[in-house]
């Protein structure tokens, strides 16, 4: 009788640690933007680093430059979170993107501090802004662009470190009928999961009791409940537009 209660207690502790991580990450992001004319870290034109490494290899203890082609996006905020990479480790993470599709097979532990993902559309113009939106989407988005910062994703539980959006986020984008197809294919599981022994990668977006933990642009963190692979969440949460179907607080 005690085992289920202990398991629940451990899960709750891990969820609390994850939320605390995300809150600190959100504050780091806001502090960075305040020092940089209201813009989050990017490599120009809204591009964020698209990889997951902190160092050149597991044997190195020298951090990569934020603009290195292998760099994890968190390196851009390095001076704003006490230089502690463990802040980016979700304690429920099993497999973040380990880049097996690029021929990299470093030990899994090497990737554990890269377990939160950011969507490229947070900063970059997207093809999904319609003329009916109240703001004209700029090439590089500043905080003033976001129509509702409390409903705009900054980063969240994810295997993918830089979510392109349509196939590797929990947003159901126009023309799509399922989320996460890049990683899980159409169940039974396929996609990139085949490079990881058929691992069910939807778990990496829904790590906490079927919930995705997210920090929003305004700095608060919360849990998004799983509603189905064919439902996901309103894609506008990733674009800075006011969602038509916002996730509950």
N, C-alpha and C positions, 0 to 999 in steps of 0.2 A: 504493500500500500504506500510505502514511503517513496519508492522509486519514481512513480509519475510526478509526485509533488516535488522531488529533488530536481527532476528534469525540467519541470516548469520554472522552478526557481532559477536554475542556471540559464535557461532561455531568456527569462526576464532580465537577469543581470547583464547578459550579452546585448540585449536590445537597448538597455539603458546606457551601456558603454558606447554603443554605436551612435545613439542620439547625441550623447555628449560630444563625441568626435565631430559629428556633423555641425553642431552648434558652434564649436570652435573654428571649424573650417569656414562656416558662413561668416563669422566675425572677421576672420583673416581676409576673406574676399572683400568684405565691405571696407575694411581698413585700407586695403590696396587701392580700391576704387576711389576712395576719398583723397588719396595721395596722387591719383593719376587722372584728374579731370573727369571723374565719374565713369571710367572705363575699366573693366576687368582685364586681367592679363591676357595678352594675345600676341601673336607673331606678325601682326599686320593684317588689315582687312578682315579682322574678326577670326582669323585662324588660331586654333589652340593646338598645342602639341598632340600628336596622334601616336602615342606609344605608351609604354608602362614602366620604363626603367628609371631607376634612381642613379645607378652607377653603370659603368661600361660592361661589367660582368660581375658574377658573385664574388670574385676574388678581390675586387676593388672596393675601397672605402672612400673614393673621391667622387663627389656628386657631379653629375653632368650639368652642363650649362642648360638653362631653360629652353634655349633655341636649338639644342642638339636634336637630331632627327629621331633619336631613341628616347628622348626625355618624356617623363610623365608630367602632366599638366601642373601638378602641385608644386613642381620646382619653381614655377613662376611666382609663387607666393612665399618662397622660402624664408624670407625675413619677417614674415607676419604671423608665424605660428611656432616660434621658438626652435625652429630647425629640427622638428621632431617628426620623422617620417612615420612613426608608429601611429600617429594621429589618423593616418589614411588606411589603417587596417581595421576592417570590420571583423569582430571576433567570430562571426558566423560564416565568414567567407571560406569557401573550399577551393574554388578555381576561379580566380580572375583570369582575364585574357593572358595567357602565357606565350602567345605568339608562335604556337606550333605551326600555324599556316605559313609562317615566315622561316621555318626551319630551325627555330630556337627551342632548345629543350633544356633550359636551365632548371635547377631544382625548384619545385613549387614554392618553397619558402622564400625564394628570391623575389617573388611577385606579390607577396602577401600585403605589402604596404602600398599597393596600387589597386585597392578594391572599391573605389568610388569613381563613378563616371560622370562626365559633363557632356552635354549635347552641343554639337558645333553651332546649332542655331541660336544658342544663348547670345552669341556675339556676332555671328555671321548672318548676312541677309539670306533669306530662304525663298524658295519658289512658291511658298504657300500663302503669302500675304495677298489678300484680295483687295480690290479697290474700295470695298465697303468698310475696310478697317479704318479706324479713326486716325491712325498714324501712318505716315509713309515710311516704310522700312528703310533705314539707312544702310550703307555698306558696312559700317561698323557701329554696333549698337552701344549707346551709353545707357546708364541706369535710368535716365529721364525718358528713354524710349518705352520702357516696360509699362504696359497699361495697368497691370496689377502685380507689383513685386511680391505680394503675399501668395500669388498663384503661379509664379514663374520659377521653374526648377533651376537651382544653381548647380547642385550635384546630388547624387543619390546612389544607393546600392546598385551595383552593376558589375557584370563581368567586363564589359567593354569600357575602356578608359576614355575614349572619345567617341561617343555615340553619334553616328551619322543621322540617326532618327528613325528612318522608315523601317529598317529591318533589325535594329539592335537597341531599341528602347521600348518602354512600355506605353508609348503613345501610338494610338491607332491613326495613322496618317491617311490622307485622301487616297482612294484607290486601293487600299490595303484591307484585307479581311482577317489578318492575324498579326499579332505582335511577335517580335523576337525570331523571325523566320531565319535570319542569318545563322543563329546559334542553335536552334532546335528543329529547323525545317518544319515540315508538317507531321505532327505526331502520327505513328511512332517515330521516335526521335532520329533526326538526321542533322543536316547542316554541319556546322563546325564541331558539334558534339562528337562526331565520328573520330576526331583527332584526340579526344579525351576519353576514349573507352565508352562512348555513348552516354556520357554524363548529362544529366537533365539540367541544362543551363538556365532554365527559367527559375530554378532555385536561387541563382545568384542575383536576380532582380527582386525575388520575394523571399528573403532570408529569414524574416522574423515573423513566425506564425502566419504564413501566407500574407505577409505585408512587406512593402518596400519603404525603406526609411529614406527620407529626402530632406535636404535643407534648401529653403527657398531664398530668393534674391534678397528679401528683407531681413534674412538671418534667422528666422525661426525654423525649427525642424519638426517633422511630423511623420506619421506612418500612412502609407497609401495601401488600402486593402485590395487584395487580388479579386478581380471581378470576372476573370476569364480571358483566355488567350485571344478570343475573338472580340473582346471588348476593350481592354486596356484602359487608357485615360485619354482625355481630349488632347490632341497633339498641340494645341495652342499653349499648353503649359510649358512647352519647350521653346516657343517662338517669342515669348514676351507679349503675346496678345491675350486679351481677356477671354478665358475659355467659355464656351457656350454651356458645357457641362462640367463645372469645376468639381474637383475631388472634395469630399467633406473635410472640414477642419478636424 
